[in-house]
Amino acid sequence: MRKYRPLTTMVIVSVDRTEEKSSGGIILDVSEREKNAKAEGTVLAIGPQAFGDFGDGESQIKVGDKVVFARYGGKELERNASGKESRLMKDLDILAEIVEE
């Protein structure tokens, strides 16, 4: 497996998988899965200028954070045999951090 290091304001996100079955147990075809695809994932790497500096020296997002991103944001870097996808995107494509309460 290749290793990637994002440059400038780029971020690498591991995309959460979309369910292959409906709640009733029906296997969904590819077009239906893509229509219902999650735009969520986990941050794997952050470029040195991503998310700017807001005076406190801390980035808004850190490696390991769960995030929501623009559905068509970024570019697919790789997809492994089990279907796990990694995407390279601009920091602006990340819309929110997912915070569990």
C-alpha positions in Angstrom: 0.0 0.0 0.0 1.3 3.5 -0.9 1.7 6.2 1.7 0.6 9.7 0.9 1.6 13.0 2.5 -0.9 15.8 1.7 0.6 19.2 0.7 -0.5 22.7 1.5 -4.2 22.8 2.3 -5.0 19.2 1.3 -6.5 16.5 3.6 -6.7 12.7 3.2 -9.9 11.1 4.5 -10.9 7.4 4.8 -14.5 7.2 3.6 -17.0 5.3 5.6 -18.6 2.4 3.7 -22.1 2.5 2.4 -24.5 -0.3 3.5 -24.8 -2.9 0.8 -28.2 -4.1 2.2 -31.4 -2.2 3.0 -32.8 -2.3 6.5 -35.1 -5.1 5.2 -32.2 -7.2 4.0 -32.5 -6.4 0.3 -29.1 -6.2 -1.5 -28.7 -2.8 -3.1 -27.3 -2.4 -6.6 -24.3 -0.1 -7.2 -26.4 2.9 -8.4 -28.6 2.7 -5.3 -25.6 2.5 -3.0 -24.0 5.5 -4.7 -27.3 7.5 -4.4 -27.3 6.8 -0.6 -23.6 7.1 -0.2 -22.4 8.6 3.0 -20.2 11.7 2.8 -18.5 10.8 6.1 -15.1 9.5 7.1 -12.0 9.7 9.3 -9.2 12.1 8.8 -5.9 10.2 8.0 -3.5 13.0 7.2 -3.5 16.8 7.1 -1.4 19.2 5.0 0.8 21.8 6.8 -1.4 24.7 5.8 -4.9 23.1 6.1 -7.5 24.8 8.2 -5.4 27.9 8.7 -4.1 29.3 12.0 -6.7 31.0 14.1 -4.3 32.5 16.6 -4.2 29.6 19.1 -1.8 27.5 17.1 -4.4 24.6 17.0 -5.9 23.1 13.9 -9.7 22.9 13.9 -9.5 19.2 12.7 -7.0 16.6 13.8 -6.0 13.2 12.5 -8.5 10.6 13.7 -11.5 13.0 13.7 -14.7 11.9 12.1 -15.9 14.4 9.6 -18.7 15.2 7.1 -17.4 16.3 3.6 -18.9 17.5 0.4 -20.4 14.5 -1.4 -18.4 15.0 -4.6 -15.4 16.7 -3.0 -11.9 15.5 -3.6 -10.4 12.8 -5.7 -10.2 9.1 -5.0 -6.7 8.1 -4.1 -7.2 4.4 -3.8 -9.8 1.7 -3.1 -8.7 -1.6 -1.6 -10.0 -5.1 -2.3 -12.6 -4.8 0.5 -14.0 -1.6 -1.0 -12.4 0.8 1.5 -11.8 4.2 -0.1 -9.4 7.0 0.6 -10.0 10.5 -0.8 -7.7 13.5 -1.2 -9.6 16.8 -0.8 -9.1 20.5 0.0 -9.7 21.5 3.6 -12.7 23.6 2.4 -14.5 20.3 1.3 -14.7 19.3 4.9 -17.9 20.7 6.2 -18.1 19.6 9.8 -16.6 17.5 12.5 -18.9 14.7 13.8 -19.1 15.1 17.6 -20.6 12.2 19.6 -22.6 13.3 22.6 
